[in-house]
Amino acid sequence: MAKLRAIIVADIEVKDLDAAREHEKKLQTLAKEIEKWGPPDGVSDGEDISVEQVQAKISLQERRGASGPVDEIIFRGTRGPYNVRKLTTNLRTAKV
């Protein structure tokens, strides 16, 4: 079975962080419902497709504009803060 990622993107605009927090609660409730979904029509059982994990979060990072096409989103990076020492270990510096 292939491991794929399903994506839903919502660009939102809020008056304040309280509004964002309330909307995030609704998104998290929806995420829990998605985890309960059975296989889609035309799929005989849950062995052909299953939802392993669903997350819902409103990023507090301000966006610059509307999101681009979902099929052009690239996931990169780390699961934690950068550790500069770790990133620069074993790097060779050019000698002039």
RAMOSUL-V566463 format. One record per pair of residues at least 24 apart in sequence whose C-alpha atoms are under 10 Angstrom apart, sorted by the first residue. I is the first residue (numbers start at 0). J is the second residue. D is the distance in Angstrom with one decimal. If there is no record, write none. Layout:
i=I j=J d=D
i=I j=J d=D
This chain:
i=0 j=46 d=9.1
i=0 j=47 d=7.8
i=0 j=48 d=8.3
i=1 j=48 d=9.5
i=2 j=48 d=9.9
i=2 j=51 d=9.5
i=3 j=50 d=10.0
i=4 j=50 d=9.7
i=4 j=52 d=9.8
i=4 j=53 d=10.0
i=5 j=50 d=9.5
i=5 j=53 d=9.3
i=5 j=69 d=9.8
i=6 j=69 d=7.2
i=6 j=70 d=9.0
i=6 j=72 d=9.2
i=7 j=55 d=9.6
i=7 j=69 d=8.0
i=8 j=66 d=7.8
i=8 j=67 d=9.7
i=8 j=68 d=9.5
i=8 j=69 d=7.4
i=8 j=72 d=10.0
i=9 j=57 d=9.3
i=9 j=65 d=9.3
i=9 j=66 d=8.2
i=10 j=57 d=9.6
i=10 j=62 d=8.5
i=10 j=64 d=8.7
i=10 j=65 d=6.5
i=10 j=66 d=6.8
i=11 j=57 d=8.9
i=11 j=62 d=9.4
i=11 j=65 d=9.3
i=12 j=61 d=9.7
i=12 j=62 d=9.7
i=16 j=59 d=8.7
i=19 j=56 d=9.8
i=19 j=57 d=7.1
i=19 j=58 d=9.4
i=19 j=59 d=8.9
i=20 j=56 d=9.4
i=20 j=57 d=8.0
i=22 j=56 d=9.5
i=22 j=57 d=8.3
i=23 j=55 d=7.2
i=23 j=56 d=6.1
i=23 j=57 d=5.9
i=23 j=58 d=9.5
i=24 j=55 d=8.6
i=24 j=56 d=8.7
i=24 j=57 d=9.5
i=25 j=55 d=9.1
i=26 j=54 d=8.8
i=26 j=55 d=5.8
i=26 j=56 d=7.4
i=26 j=57 d=8.6
i=27 j=53 d=8.8
i=27 j=54 d=7.1
i=27 j=55 d=5.1
i=27 j=56 d=7.3
i=27 j=57 d=9.8
i=28 j=55 d=8.6
i=29 j=53 d=9.5
i=29 j=54 d=9.6
i=29 j=55 d=8.3
i=30 j=54 d=6.2
i=30 j=55 d=6.2
i=30 j=56 d=9.8
i=31 j=55 d=9.1
